Amino acid sequence: MTNKLRKRFIAGATCPKCKSIDSIMLYFENNVEKLQCVKCDYKDVQSATDVSAQVVTSADVIGVFKP
C-alpha cells in the first residue's frame, strides 16, 4: 500500500524567503502540517498544538477542515 501525500497550493500566499507568490504548498505528514515553497525549497513545520492555538485566537476562522 502506497502512502500518497495530498499537497494543496495556498492561493495568494507569498514565500517568506524568495517572496514568490502562489508557490507555497501545504501538506500533512505524520499528522504534522508542513509548508514548502516549490521555487526556493523553503520549508516550515507547524505542529497540531500550534494550529489549535492559532484557531482559538483568530475571530475570522469558523472552523478547521480536516479531510
N, C-alpha and C positions, 0 to 999 in steps of 0.2 A: 504494500500500500504506500503510495507516494503522498507526502505531506506538502501540498501546494499552498504557498503564501498568497493571500489576496492583497494586492497593493492598490491603493487609490491615490490619485493625484488630488491635491488641495488647490482648488481654483483660486487664483489671485494671491497665493502665498508667495512670499519673497524669501529667498535663501539668505540667512544672516551672514554667510561667508562671501559668496560671489555676487549677491544682490540680483540674481536671475529670477524672473517672475515665472510662475507656473512650472517650476521644476522640482517642487517638493512632493514626495510621495509618502504616504502613511501606511504602515502595516503593523500587524501584531505578530510577535514571535515569542513563544513560550509565555503567553499572557502578559507580555510587556509591549507597550506602544512604542514604536520606533519611527523616526522621520529620517529621510535620506534625500539629498539633492542628486538628481541624475546628471547635472552639469559638472559639479566640482567634487562629488562624493562626500559632501558634508553629512555627518550623522549625528543624531541626538536620540536619547532614550528617555522615556518618561514612564515611571512605574505606575501601577494602578492606584496607589495611595496619593500620588501627585495629581492624577486625573481627578480623583474624588474630591480633593481639597479645592481644586480649581472650579469644579462644577458647583460646589456649595457657595463659593464667594461670588459667582457670576449671576447677576439678576437676568441676563439675557437668555440663559440656557433653560430650556423647558425640560430636557432630559438628555440622556446619553444613549445613543443607538449602539447596541451590542449584537451583531449578527450571530 
